[in-house]
């Protein structure tokens, strides 16, 4: 039996991105990519369980620059591919269209010879990872879930977000829950993200993170924590939430909530200044915190 700190369950995506100026680029993306780099940089022992067609999106190549990450490919005849059209220069508004999907994850895809302290569910669309699989993972370790993969659905023309019908049944098995402000409103009907975090905790999730373009908050049932985002530019905006959540989970293995949240906010602020996943180190993050978070 091999032990890891964080097993990230999610696929790579072949993204076709059209920026605000009309420039088109093809690149590998997906929550697992941004999460894996952030967690590894934070010192966690990481395994990536990436499902897809390796001839189109090869996870071994995608993580080659991070030899500390154990890549466990799972074969699928198809892969996920998404078209992203950004309507603003800061990439806050975009239209996403699904071009293709992976075959859904199954319980048999989860290796029996690897045990993880946290199972980080980081799919991309509803149907990638089923509710029952999340429950099964929660019996093996702590379950961490980014709700994007439960709310985002392919409507044909473009992907749209809908509520999770089984949320009240399965939220109690989730230790760490991550949403963004818009997703939190869809799930709770509340525009106040602080109130939404409290309600999601009341429904069963133990630590609720909500990301926003100005801050990241976390509620544990007793205290509402918040840390601002302080990027100097937004050229690397894509992957903000994925990076924040993985950095928090990795730091949370050894630290308290407040320290973990501030570290995650600083890491993603630094990451947002450069396109692609975070390629820095813990030392870089703490230097950034010293300069921008601990100002006299």
PLY file of the C-alpha trace (Angstrom):
ply
format ascii 1.0
element vertex 296
property float x
property float y
property float z
element edge 295
property int vertex1
property int vertex2
end_header
0.00 0.00 0.00
1.38 3.41 -1.01
0.31 6.47 0.93
-0.20 9.95 -0.49
-1.54 13.18 0.97
-3.78 14.17 -1.90
-5.26 12.13 -4.74
-6.73 14.42 -7.36
-9.48 12.68 -9.34
-10.09 14.53 -12.57
-9.29 14.71 -16.27
-7.23 16.97 -18.44
-9.07 19.01 -21.04
-7.93 20.01 -24.49
-9.02 23.65 -24.37
-9.57 25.89 -27.36
-9.41 29.42 -25.97
-10.44 32.60 -27.75
-9.34 35.70 -25.86
-11.01 39.12 -25.75
-8.96 40.26 -28.73
-9.96 37.27 -30.88
-6.67 35.35 -30.60
-7.17 31.56 -30.54
-4.91 29.08 -28.79
-5.08 25.36 -28.01
-3.77 24.26 -24.64
-4.18 21.56 -22.03
-6.27 22.67 -19.07
-8.61 21.29 -16.49
-8.93 21.52 -12.73
-6.52 18.63 -12.23
-3.70 20.51 -13.99
-3.91 23.66 -11.88
-4.60 21.68 -8.71
-1.70 19.29 -9.18
0.91 21.99 -9.68
-0.34 24.04 -6.71
-0.45 21.05 -4.37
3.00 19.83 -5.37
4.50 23.30 -4.91
3.04 23.37 -1.41
4.86 20.19 -0.46
2.03 17.68 -0.53
2.63 14.14 -1.73
0.33 14.15 -4.74
-1.18 11.49 -6.97
-3.16 12.50 -10.05
-5.80 10.05 -11.28
-6.34 11.42 -14.79
-8.84 9.75 -17.11
-8.85 10.31 -20.85
-7.46 9.42 -24.23
-3.70 9.71 -23.79
-3.07 10.16 -27.51
-4.93 13.49 -27.26
-4.18 14.65 -23.70
-1.27 12.81 -22.06
-1.11 13.43 -18.29
2.41 12.03 -18.01
3.67 14.73 -20.37
1.49 17.40 -18.75
3.11 16.82 -15.33
6.61 15.95 -16.58
8.09 19.10 -15.07
6.81 18.04 -11.61
8.49 14.66 -11.00
7.17 14.57 -7.43
3.62 14.05 -8.71
2.60 10.42 -9.19
0.54 10.26 -12.37
-1.93 7.38 -12.60
-3.51 7.40 -16.08
-6.94 5.83 -16.57
-7.85 5.02 -20.16
-10.94 6.39 -21.87
-11.79 6.09 -25.55
-12.64 9.78 -25.50
-11.23 12.88 -23.84
-12.69 16.13 -22.61
-12.34 19.13 -24.89
-13.83 22.56 -24.15
-14.10 25.77 -26.16
-13.71 28.91 -24.01
-14.56 32.33 -25.45
-13.63 35.22 -23.15
-15.75 38.35 -23.39
-13.70 40.65 -21.15
-10.00 41.37 -20.89
-9.91 40.17 -17.25
-11.46 36.82 -18.31
-14.23 37.10 -15.71
-16.96 36.57 -18.33
-16.77 33.69 -20.78
-18.85 31.28 -22.82
-17.90 27.60 -22.54
-18.95 24.89 -24.97
-18.24 21.18 -24.56
-16.73 19.60 -27.63
-16.26 16.11 -26.17
-16.45 14.23 -22.85
-14.51 11.49 -21.08
-16.15 8.23 -20.16
-17.35 8.62 -16.55
-15.11 7.57 -13.67
-16.01 4.24 -12.06
-15.14 2.85 -8.65
-12.85 0.34 -10.38
-10.75 3.27 -11.61
-9.68 4.10 -8.05
-6.48 2.15 -7.28
-6.72 -0.20 -4.30
-2.98 -0.07 -3.61
-2.84 3.71 -3.02
-4.34 5.32 0.06
-4.85 9.08 0.26
-5.55 11.29 3.26
-7.70 13.50 1.04
-9.53 12.54 -2.16
-9.90 15.73 -4.19
-12.75 15.45 -6.70
-11.87 17.78 -9.57
-13.95 16.79 -12.58
-15.12 19.28 -15.20
-18.77 18.50 -15.93
-21.75 16.77 -14.37
-21.54 13.07 -15.15
-17.75 12.84 -14.94
-17.80 11.68 -11.32
-21.02 10.35 -9.82
-22.47 11.01 -6.39
-21.98 7.40 -5.33
-18.28 7.55 -6.17
-17.88 10.64 -3.99
-19.52 8.77 -1.13
-17.23 5.77 -1.69
-14.14 8.00 -1.64
-15.29 9.59 1.63
-15.09 6.15 3.24
-11.44 5.82 2.20
-10.29 9.26 3.37
-11.50 12.83 3.61
-13.53 13.95 0.58
-12.78 17.34 -0.98
-15.17 18.37 -3.74
-15.16 21.24 -6.23
-18.86 21.51 -7.10
-18.17 22.64 -10.66
-18.22 18.99 -11.72
-21.68 18.57 -10.19
-23.32 21.78 -11.45
-21.88 22.38 -14.93
-23.84 20.61 -17.67
-23.53 20.37 -21.43
-26.66 21.84 -23.04
-25.33 21.41 -26.54
-24.97 25.07 -27.47
-23.02 26.01 -24.34
-22.40 24.71 -20.87
-24.66 26.03 -18.14
-24.87 25.62 -14.39
-27.76 23.95 -12.56
-28.35 23.00 -8.94
-27.16 19.65 -7.58
-30.36 17.66 -6.94
-28.79 15.36 -4.35
-26.84 18.03 -2.44
-28.54 17.55 0.93
-27.95 13.80 0.77
-24.24 13.97 -0.07
-22.95 17.22 1.47
-22.60 15.50 4.88
-19.91 13.14 3.48
-17.79 16.08 2.24
-15.06 17.43 4.52
-13.90 20.23 2.19
-16.34 21.89 -0.23
-15.35 24.52 -2.78
-17.65 26.74 -4.84
-17.31 30.12 -6.43
-19.77 32.90 -5.62
-22.02 32.17 -8.60
-22.12 28.43 -7.86
-22.92 29.11 -4.21
-25.89 31.23 -5.29
-27.16 28.45 -7.57
-26.98 25.93 -4.73
-28.46 28.11 -1.99
-30.44 30.86 -3.71
-28.47 33.41 -1.66
-26.57 36.31 -3.21
-24.67 36.91 0.05
-21.72 34.51 -0.17
-21.16 34.64 3.59
-24.74 33.53 4.20
-24.37 30.89 1.49
-21.28 29.47 3.18
-23.18 29.17 6.46
-26.09 27.39 4.78
-23.84 24.92 2.91
-22.21 24.10 6.24
-25.62 23.70 7.86
-26.48 21.20 5.13
-23.47 19.10 6.08
-20.16 20.17 4.49
-17.55 20.65 7.22
-15.29 23.36 5.73
-16.89 25.49 3.02
-14.71 27.59 0.72
-16.20 30.21 -1.61
-13.94 32.00 -4.07
-14.59 35.47 -5.50
-12.54 37.83 -7.64
-11.75 39.95 -4.58
-11.28 37.35 -1.85
-11.60 33.77 -0.71
-13.69 32.91 2.34
-14.00 29.79 4.45
-16.55 28.80 7.08
-16.11 25.89 9.49
-19.29 26.23 11.55
-17.73 28.50 14.14
-15.67 31.19 12.42
-15.92 32.96 9.07
-12.43 33.43 7.66
-11.57 35.68 4.72
-8.41 36.56 2.85
-8.14 39.08 0.00
-6.69 38.37 -3.43
-3.90 40.78 -4.38
-2.67 40.01 -7.90
-0.77 42.78 -9.67
-2.25 41.72 -13.03
-4.72 39.10 -14.32
-2.91 37.54 -17.28
-3.06 34.15 -15.54
-6.67 34.39 -14.33
-7.67 30.95 -15.69
-7.47 28.26 -13.01
-7.97 30.65 -10.09
-10.42 28.53 -8.09
-8.69 25.21 -8.76
-5.35 26.62 -7.65
-6.80 28.18 -4.50
-8.55 25.01 -3.37
-5.57 22.70 -3.93
-3.18 25.10 -2.20
-5.54 25.28 0.77
-5.97 21.50 1.02
-2.23 20.92 0.84
-1.41 23.49 3.50
-4.35 22.36 5.65
-2.71 18.95 6.08
-0.33 20.55 8.58
-1.70 24.00 9.43
-4.79 25.69 10.80
-7.56 27.21 8.71
-6.47 30.85 8.92
-2.87 30.21 7.91
-3.90 27.78 5.16
-6.42 30.23 3.71
-4.02 33.16 3.64
-1.33 31.01 2.06
-3.78 29.84 -0.63
-4.89 33.42 -1.34
-1.29 34.55 -1.70
-0.32 31.61 -3.91
-3.21 32.16 -6.31
-2.59 35.92 -6.37
0.96 35.21 -7.49
-0.21 32.55 -9.95
-2.72 34.94 -11.58
0.14 37.13 -12.77
1.40 34.43 -15.17
-0.62 32.22 -17.56
-0.72 28.49 -16.88
-0.45 26.52 -13.66
1.58 27.76 -10.70
5.28 27.05 -11.29
6.72 28.72 -8.22
7.61 27.39 -4.77
6.53 27.77 -1.17
9.45 30.15 -0.73
8.05 32.37 -3.50
4.62 32.38 -1.85
5.95 33.35 1.56
8.02 36.14 0.00
4.84 37.40 -1.69
2.96 37.19 1.61
5.67 39.17 3.37
5.52 41.92 0.76
1.78 42.15 0.12
0.00 40.56 3.11
2.13 41.61 6.07
2.59 45.25 5.17
3.25 47.64 8.05
0 1
1 2
2 3
3 4
4 5
5 6
6 7
7 8
8 9
9 10
10 11
11 12
12 13
13 14
14 15
15 16
16 17
17 18
18 19
19 20
20 21
21 22
22 23
23 24
24 25
25 26
26 27
27 28
28 29
29 30
30 31
31 32
32 33
33 34
34 35
35 36
36 37
37 38
38 39
39 40
40 41
41 42
42 43
43 44
44 45
45 46
46 47
47 48
48 49
49 50
50 51
51 52
52 53
53 54
54 55
55 56
56 57
57 58
58 59
59 60
60 61
61 62
62 63
63 64
64 65
65 66
66 67
67 68
68 69
69 70
70 71
71 72
72 73
73 74
74 75
75 76
76 77
77 78
78 79
79 80
80 81
81 82
82 83
83 84
84 85
85 86
86 87
87 88
88 89
89 90
90 91
91 92
92 93
93 94
94 95
95 96
96 97
97 98
98 99
99 100
100 101
101 102
102 103
103 104
104 105
105 106
106 107
107 108
108 109
109 110
110 111
111 112
112 113
113 114
114 115
115 116
116 117
117 118
118 119
119 120
120 121
121 122
122 123
123 124
124 125
125 126
126 127
127 128
128 129
129 130
130 131
131 132
132 133
133 134
134 135
135 136
136 137
137 138
138 139
139 140
140 141
141 142
142 143
143 144
144 145
145 146
146 147
147 148
148 149
149 150
150 151
151 152
152 153
153 154
154 155
155 156
156 157
157 158
158 159
159 160
160 161
161 162
162 163
163 164
164 165
165 166
166 167
167 168
168 169
169 170
170 171
171 172
172 173
173 174
174 175
175 176
176 177
177 178
178 179
179 180
180 181
181 182
182 183
183 184
184 185
185 186
186 187
187 188
188 189
189 190
190 191
191 192
192 193
193 194
194 195
195 196
196 197
197 198
198 199
199 200
200 201
201 202
202 203
203 204
204 205
205 206
206 207
207 208
208 209
209 210
210 211
211 212
212 213
213 214
214 215
215 216
216 217
217 218
218 219
219 220
220 221
221 222
222 223
223 224
224 225
225 226
226 227
227 228
228 229
229 230
230 231
231 232
232 233
233 234
234 235
235 236
236 237
237 238
238 239
239 240
240 241
241 242
242 243
243 244
244 245
245 246
246 247
247 248
248 249
249 250
250 251
251 252
252 253
253 254
254 255
255 256
256 257
257 258
258 259
259 260
260 261
261 262
262 263
263 264
264 265
265 266
266 267
267 268
268 269
269 270
270 271
271 272
272 273
273 274
274 275
275 276
276 277
277 278
278 279
279 280
280 281
281 282
282 283
283 284
284 285
285 286
286 287
287 288
288 289
289 290
290 291
291 292
292 293
293 294
294 295
